[in-house]
Amino acid sequence: MDEAATGLIKIRGDKCWRDLTCMDYHYETQPVPNPVSYYLHRSPWWFHRFETLSNHFIELIAPFFTFMGRRMCMVNGAIQILFQLVLIVSGNLSFLNWLTIVPSLACFDDAALGFLFRSGVGAKGTVLQIQNQDAAGRAPRPSRGMLVRRVVNVSLGILIGWLSVPVVLNLLSSRQVMNTSFDPLRIVNTYGAFGSITKERTEVIIQGTLSPDPKDPEVVWEEYQFLCKPGDVYRRPCVISPYHYRLDWLMWFAAFQTYEQNEWVIHIAGRLLANDTTVLSLLRHNPFQGRDPPRWVRGEHFIYRFSRPGSASAAQGKWWLRKRIGAYFPPVDLEGLRVYFQSRNWPHPHIPADRS
């Protein structure tokens, strides 16, 4: 019922899911867009309304087909798998969509999947023999192992049912919460995604400089580039699904919050000041490769928008257009971060000897 939970959190969440405008923004503002996202974002308004309505049908209505007999169960399975494939093609949502396909396969029984196996031999032949024996009433008496397994299965079913009570109550509540666990072992949990849709894409661009004075009007700031998240406006959106670049994903969250809410961003800045190879391995481009480490690092805040296909910007090779909002975090150096790191019990990066 993950899809139903996701559908409910949407319809109860952001207003744009109710006025059918969420897909006007999703492709551009999702965590890590891909090249298909670029073109889907420019779809006609009526297509975006159709997408949103289809989402509500697939997540709020189709899951109940599971309980309406064999044929309708398979219809739901096909719908859910097709839906996840569309999501895989239209964005980089890591392995989440691939995992969601797995339980949908349970909608297809042996008869539906029989064409995948050779007829009358191996596992398929054994299954057909057992099914024929059951139909003729000649099934063998269950062994002790089979009885033990049945007891274990029933016991687990009762346990999961009992633990699922607060999850079901959460689904029915007008104050539904998503991605929450109700037991210490986290056996049964709630799930939900994109209950709110950001209407503008903001990005944190980390820059460094070799200048000893960050306030010098002649200072040159050079940009670090992450593996996949938008940065260089000329770089084509990447394709990484089902792989997951955790840091890129976290930077998406950090961009619509503050660095005070994401202190780990300052931790990364300190590691970059020391040219830390562990952090640099998570980046695509280090502007100080083969040179001295930067003396100062800062974070700049930008609004990013897709360029319009066929426009002058697109003709120049720009996938993105961006506008500076302001500073995300001020210029910092290693010596200035010493107290900040110590107060959080973080190991302070090494300061090069020529600067100590």
Contacts in CASP RR format, 6 or more apart in sequence:
PFRMAT RR
TARGET T0000
AUTHOR 0000-0000-0000
METHOD contacts of the structure
MODEL  1
MDEAATGLIKIRGDKCWRDLTCMDYHYETQPVPNPVSYYLHRSPWWFHRF
ETLSNHFIELIAPFFTFMGRRMCMVNGAIQILFQLVLIVSGNLSFLNWLT
IVPSLACFDDAALGFLFRSGVGAKGTVLQIQNQDAAGRAPRPSRGMLVRR
VVNVSLGILIGWLSVPVVLNLLSSRQVMNTSFDPLRIVNTYGAFGSITKE
RTEVIIQGTLSPDPKDPEVVWEEYQFLCKPGDVYRRPCVISPYHYRLDWL
MWFAAFQTYEQNEWVIHIAGRLLANDTTVLSLLRHNPFQGRDPPRWVRGE
HFIYRFSRPGSASAAQGKWWLRKRIGAYFPPVDLEGLRVYFQSRNWPHPH
IPADRS
1 63 0 8 1.000
1 171 0 8 1.000
2 100 0 8 1.000
2 103 0 8 1.000
2 191 0 8 1.000
2 192 0 8 1.000
3 58 0 8 1.000
3 59 0 8 1.000
3 62 0 8 1.000
3 63 0 8 1.000
3 80 0 8 1.000
3 100 0 8 1.000
4 59 0 8 1.000
4 60 0 8 1.000
4 63 0 8 1.000
4 64 0 8 1.000
4 171 0 8 1.000
5 171 0 8 1.000
5 176 0 8 1.000
5 178 0 8 1.000
5 190 0 8 1.000
5 191 0 8 1.000
5 192 0 8 1.000
6 59 0 8 1.000
6 178 0 8 1.000
6 191 0 8 1.000
6 192 0 8 1.000
6 193 0 8 1.000
6 194 0 8 1.000
7 55 0 8 1.000
7 56 0 8 1.000
7 59 0 8 1.000
7 60 0 8 1.000
7 192 0 8 1.000
8 60 0 8 1.000
8 171 0 8 1.000
8 176 0 8 1.000
9 176 0 8 1.000
9 178 0 8 1.000
9 192 0 8 1.000
9 193 0 8 1.000
9 195 0 8 1.000
10 17 0 8 1.000
10 22 0 8 1.000
10 55 0 8 1.000
10 56 0 8 1.000
10 59 0 8 1.000
10 194 0 8 1.000
10 195 0 8 1.000
11 17 0 8 1.000
11 18 0 8 1.000
11 56 0 8 1.000
11 60 0 8 1.000
12 174 0 8 1.000
12 176 0 8 1.000
13 195 0 8 1.000
13 196 0 8 1.000
14 22 0 8 1.000
14 195 0 8 1.000
14 196 0 8 1.000
14 197 0 8 1.000
16 22 0 8 1.000
16 24 0 8 1.000
16 25 0 8 1.000
16 197 0 8 1.000
16 199 0 8 1.000
17 52 0 8 1.000
17 56 0 8 1.000
17 195 0 8 1.000
17 197 0 8 1.000
20 48 0 8 1.000
20 49 0 8 1.000
20 52 0 8 1.000
20 53 0 8 1.000
21 48 0 8 1.000
21 49 0 8 1.000
21 52 0 8 1.000
22 52 0 8 1.000
22 194 0 8 1.000
22 197 0 8 1.000
23 48 0 8 1.000
23 49 0 8 1.000
23 51 0 8 1.000
23 52 0 8 1.000
23 55 0 8 1.000
24 45 0 8 1.000
24 48 0 8 1.000
25 197 0 8 1.000
25 198 0 8 1.000
25 199 0 8 1.000
26 194 0 8 1.000
26 197 0 8 1.000
27 33 0 8 1.000
27 37 0 8 1.000
27 38 0 8 1.000
27 40 0 8 1.000
27 41 0 8 1.000
27 90 0 8 1.000
27 91 0 8 1.000
28 37 0 8 1.000
28 41 0 8 1.000
28 201 0 8 1.000
28 305 0 8 1.000
28 306 0 8 1.000
29 197 0 8 1.000
29 198 0 8 1.000
29 199 0 8 1.000
29 200 0 8 1.000
29 201 0 8 1.000
30 37 0 8 1.000
30 91 0 8 1.000
30 93 0 8 1.000
31 92 0 8 1.000
31 93 0 8 1.000
31 248 0 8 1.000
31 249 0 8 1.000
31 252 0 8 1.000
32 91 0 8 1.000
32 92 0 8 1.000
32 93 0 8 1.000
32 228 0 8 1.000
32 229 0 8 1.000
32 237 0 8 1.000
32 238 0 8 1.000
32 240 0 8 1.000
32 245 0 8 1.000
32 248 0 8 1.000
32 249 0 8 1.000
32 252 0 8 1.000
33 91 0 8 1.000
33 92 0 8 1.000
33 230 0 8 1.000
33 237 0 8 1.000
33 306 0 8 1.000
34 90 0 8 1.000
34 91 0 8 1.000
34 92 0 8 1.000
34 237 0 8 1.000
34 238 0 8 1.000
34 239 0 8 1.000
34 241 0 8 1.000
35 236 0 8 1.000
35 237 0 8 1.000
35 239 0 8 1.000
36 89 0 8 1.000
36 90 0 8 1.000
36 91 0 8 1.000
37 90 0 8 1.000
37 91 0 8 1.000
37 237 0 8 1.000
38 237 0 8 1.000
38 306 0 8 1.000
38 309 0 8 1.000
38 319 0 8 1.000
39 309 0 8 1.000
40 90 0 8 1.000
41 306 0 8 1.000
42 306 0 8 1.000
42 308 0 8 1.000
42 309 0 8 1.000
43 51 0 8 1.000
58 79 0 8 1.000
58 80 0 8 1.000
58 83 0 8 1.000
62 75 0 8 1.000
62 76 0 8 1.000
62 79 0 8 1.000
62 80 0 8 1.000
63 76 0 8 1.000
63 80 0 8 1.000
65 72 0 8 1.000
65 73 0 8 1.000
65 75 0 8 1.000
65 76 0 8 1.000
65 79 0 8 1.000
66 72 0 8 1.000
66 73 0 8 1.000
66 76 0 8 1.000
66 107 0 8 1.000
67 73 0 8 1.000
70 109 0 8 1.000
73 107 0 8 1.000
74 107 0 8 1.000
74 108 0 8 1.000
74 112 0 8 1.000
76 104 0 8 1.000
76 107 0 8 1.000
77 104 0 8 1.000
77 105 0 8 1.000
77 107 0 8 1.000
77 108 0 8 1.000
78 107 0 8 1.000
80 100 0 8 1.000
80 101 0 8 1.000
80 104 0 8 1.000
80 107 0 8 1.000
81 101 0 8 1.000
81 104 0 8 1.000
81 105 0 8 1.000
84 97 0 8 1.000
84 98 0 8 1.000
84 100 0 8 1.000
84 101 0 8 1.000
84 104 0 8 1.000
85 97 0 8 1.000
85 101 0 8 1.000
87 93 0 8 1.000
87 97 0 8 1.000
88 97 0 8 1.000
88 98 0 8 1.000
88 241 0 8 1.000
88 242 0 8 1.000
91 241 0 8 1.000
92 228 0 8 1.000
92 238 0 8 1.000
92 239 0 8 1.000
92 240 0 8 1.000
92 241 0 8 1.000
93 241 0 8 1.000
94 240 0 8 1.000
94 241 0 8 1.000
94 242 0 8 1.000
94 243 0 8 1.000
94 244 0 8 1.000
94 249 0 8 1.000
95 241 0 8 1.000
95 242 0 8 1.000
95 243 0 8 1.000
95 244 0 8 1.000
96 193 0 8 1.000
97 241 0 8 1.000
97 242 0 8 1.000
98 241 0 8 1.000
98 242 0 8 1.000
110 127 0 8 1.000
110 131 0 8 1.000
114 124 0 8 1.000
117 123 0 8 1.000
117 124 0 8 1.000
118 124 0 8 1.000
120 128 0 8 1.000
130 139 0 8 1.000
133 139 0 8 1.000
133 140 0 8 1.000
142 150 0 8 1.000
159 187 0 8 1.000
160 187 0 8 1.000
160 188 0 8 1.000
161 188 0 8 1.000
163 182 0 8 1.000
163 183 0 8 1.000
163 187 0 8 1.000
163 188 0 8 1.000
164 188 0 8 1.000
166 182 0 8 1.000
167 182 0 8 1.000
167 188 0 8 1.000
167 189 0 8 1.000
167 190 0 8 1.000
170 176 0 8 1.000
170 177 0 8 1.000
170 180 0 8 1.000
170 182 0 8 1.000
170 190 0 8 1.000
171 190 0 8 1.000
176 190 0 8 1.000
177 190 0 8 1.000
178 190 0 8 1.000
178 191 0 8 1.000
178 192 0 8 1.000
178 193 0 8 1.000
178 195 0 8 1.000
179 189 0 8 1.000
179 190 0 8 1.000
179 191 0 8 1.000
179 192 0 8 1.000
180 189 0 8 1.000
180 190 0 8 1.000
181 188 0 8 1.000
181 189 0 8 1.000
181 190 0 8 1.000
182 188 0 8 1.000
182 189 0 8 1.000
182 190 0 8 1.000
198 256 0 8 1.000
200 303 0 8 1.000
201 230 0 8 1.000
201 255 0 8 1.000
201 303 0 8 1.000
201 304 0 8 1.000
201 305 0 8 1.000
202 255 0 8 1.000
202 256 0 8 1.000
202 301 0 8 1.000
202 302 0 8 1.000
202 303 0 8 1.000
202 304 0 8 1.000
202 325 0 8 1.000
203 229 0 8 1.000
203 230 0 8 1.000
203 231 0 8 1.000
203 251 0 8 1.000
203 255 0 8 1.000
203 301 0 8 1.000
203 302 0 8 1.000
203 303 0 8 1.000
203 304 0 8 1.000
203 322 0 8 1.000
204 251 0 8 1.000
204 254 0 8 1.000
204 255 0 8 1.000
204 265 0 8 1.000
204 299 0 8 1.000
204 300 0 8 1.000
204 301 0 8 1.000
204 328 0 8 1.000
205 223 0 8 1.000
205 224 0 8 1.000
205 231 0 8 1.000
205 299 0 8 1.000
205 300 0 8 1.000
205 301 0 8 1.000
205 302 0 8 1.000
206 223 0 8 1.000
206 224 0 8 1.000
206 268 0 8 1.000
206 269 0 8 1.000
206 272 0 8 1.000
206 297 0 8 1.000
206 298 0 8 1.000
206 299 0 8 1.000
206 300 0 8 1.000
207 221 0 8 1.000
207 222 0 8 1.000
207 223 0 8 1.000
207 224 0 8 1.000
207 297 0 8 1.000
207 298 0 8 1.000
207 299 0 8 1.000
207 300 0 8 1.000
208 221 0 8 1.000
208 222 0 8 1.000
208 223 0 8 1.000
208 224 0 8 1.000
208 272 0 8 1.000
208 287 0 8 1.000
208 288 0 8 1.000
208 294 0 8 1.000
208 296 0 8 1.000
208 297 0 8 1.000
208 298 0 8 1.000
209 219 0 8 1.000
209 220 0 8 1.000
209 221 0 8 1.000
209 222 0 8 1.000
209 294 0 8 1.000
209 295 0 8 1.000
209 296 0 8 1.000
209 331 0 8 1.000
210 220 0 8 1.000
210 288 0 8 1.000
210 291 0 8 1.000
210 292 0 8 1.000
210 294 0 8 1.000
210 295 0 8 1.000
211 218 0 8 1.000
211 219 0 8 1.000
211 220 0 8 1.000
211 295 0 8 1.000
211 296 0 8 1.000
212 295 0 8 1.000
213 219 0 8 1.000
214 296 0 8 1.000
214 298 0 8 1.000
214 331 0 8 1.000
221 298 0 8 1.000
222 287 0 8 1.000
222 288 0 8 1.000
222 294 0 8 1.000
223 231 0 8 1.000
223 232 0 8 1.000
223 285 0 8 1.000
223 287 0 8 1.000
224 272 0 8 1.000
224 283 0 8 1.000
224 285 0 8 1.000
224 286 0 8 1.000
224 287 0 8 1.000
225 231 0 8 1.000
225 232 0 8 1.000
225 235 0 8 1.000
225 283 0 8 1.000
225 284 0 8 1.000
225 285 0 8 1.000
226 245 0 8 1.000
226 247 0 8 1.000
226 248 0 8 1.000
226 251 0 8 1.000
226 282 0 8 1.000
226 283 0 8 1.000
226 284 0 8 1.000
227 238 0 8 1.000
227 240 0 8 1.000
227 245 0 8 1.000
227 247 0 8 1.000
227 248 0 8 1.000
227 282 0 8 1.000
227 283 0 8 1.000
227 284 0 8 1.000
228 238 0 8 1.000
228 240 0 8 1.000
228 245 0 8 1.000
228 248 0 8 1.000
228 284 0 8 1.000
229 245 0 8 1.000
229 248 0 8 1.000
229 251 0 8 1.000
229 252 0 8 1.000
230 237 0 8 1.000
230 304 0 8 1.000
230 320 0 8 1.000
231 304 0 8 1.000
231 320 0 8 1.000
231 322 0 8 1.000
233 304 0 8 1.000
233 307 0 8 1.000
233 318 0 8 1.000
233 319 0 8 1.000
233 320 0 8 1.000
233 321 0 8 1.000
233 322 0 8 1.000
234 317 0 8 1.000
234 318 0 8 1.000
234 319 0 8 1.000
235 319 0 8 1.000
236 319 0 8 1.000
237 319 0 8 1.000
245 282 0 8 1.000
247 282 0 8 1.000
250 262 0 8 1.000
250 264 0 8 1.000
253 262 0 8 1.000
254 261 0 8 1.000
254 262 0 8 1.000
254 265 0 8 1.000
255 301 0 8 1.000
255 328 0 8 1.000
258 328 0 8 1.000
259 265 0 8 1.000
259 266 0 8 1.000
259 328 0 8 1.000
259 329 0 8 1.000
263 344 0 8 1.000
265 328 0 8 1.000
265 329 0 8 1.000
266 329 0 8 1.000
266 332 0 8 1.000
266 337 0 8 1.000
266 340 0 8 1.000
267 341 0 8 1.000
267 346 0 8 1.000
268 279 0 8 1.000
269 297 0 8 1.000
269 298 0 8 1.000
269 299 0 8 1.000
269 329 0 8 1.000
269 332 0 8 1.000
269 337 0 8 1.000
270 276 0 8 1.000
270 297 0 8 1.000
270 332 0 8 1.000
270 334 0 8 1.000
270 337 0 8 1.000
270 341 0 8 1.000
270 349 0 8 1.000
271 278 0 8 1.000
271 279 0 8 1.000
271 349 0 8 1.000
272 279 0 8 1.000
272 280 0 8 1.000
272 293 0 8 1.000
272 294 0 8 1.000
272 297 0 8 1.000
273 293 0 8 1.000
273 294 0 8 1.000
273 295 0 8 1.000
273 296 0 8 1.000
273 297 0 8 1.000
273 332 0 8 1.000
273 333 0 8 1.000
273 334 0 8 1.000
273 337 0 8 1.000
273 349 0 8 1.000
274 293 0 8 1.000
274 334 0 8 1.000
274 349 0 8 1.000
274 350 0 8 1.000
274 351 0 8 1.000
274 352 0 8 1.000
275 286 0 8 1.000
275 288 0 8 1.000
275 293 0 8 1.000
276 349 0 8 1.000
280 286 0 8 1.000
288 294 0 8 1.000
292 352 0 8 1.000
293 352 0 8 1.000
295 333 0 8 1.000
295 355 0 8 1.000
296 331 0 8 1.000
296 332 0 8 1.000
296 333 0 8 1.000
297 331 0 8 1.000
297 332 0 8 1.000
297 333 0 8 1.000
298 327 0 8 1.000
298 328 0 8 1.000
298 329 0 8 1.000
298 330 0 8 1.000
298 331 0 8 1.000
298 332 0 8 1.000
299 327 0 8 1.000
299 328 0 8 1.000
299 329 0 8 1.000
300 324 0 8 1.000
300 326 0 8 1.000
300 327 0 8 1.000
300 328 0 8 1.000
301 324 0 8 1.000
301 325 0 8 1.000
301 326 0 8 1.000
301 327 0 8 1.000
301 328 0 8 1.000
302 322 0 8 1.000
302 323 0 8 1.000
302 324 0 8 1.000
302 325 0 8 1.000
303 322 0 8 1.000
303 323 0 8 1.000
303 325 0 8 1.000
304 320 0 8 1.000
304 321 0 8 1.000
304 322 0 8 1.000
305 320 0 8 1.000
305 321 0 8 1.000
305 322 0 8 1.000
306 319 0 8 1.000
306 320 0 8 1.000
306 321 0 8 1.000
307 313 0 8 1.000
307 314 0 8 1.000
307 317 0 8 1.000
307 318 0 8 1.000
307 319 0 8 1.000
307 320 0 8 1.000
307 321 0 8 1.000
308 314 0 8 1.000
313 321 0 8 1.000
334 348 0 8 1.000
334 349 0 8 1.000
334 351 0 8 1.000
334 355 0 8 1.000
335 351 0 8 1.000
335 355 0 8 1.000
337 348 0 8 1.000
338 348 0 8 1.000
341 347 0 8 1.000
341 348 0 8 1.000
341 349 0 8 1.000
342 348 0 8 1.000
END
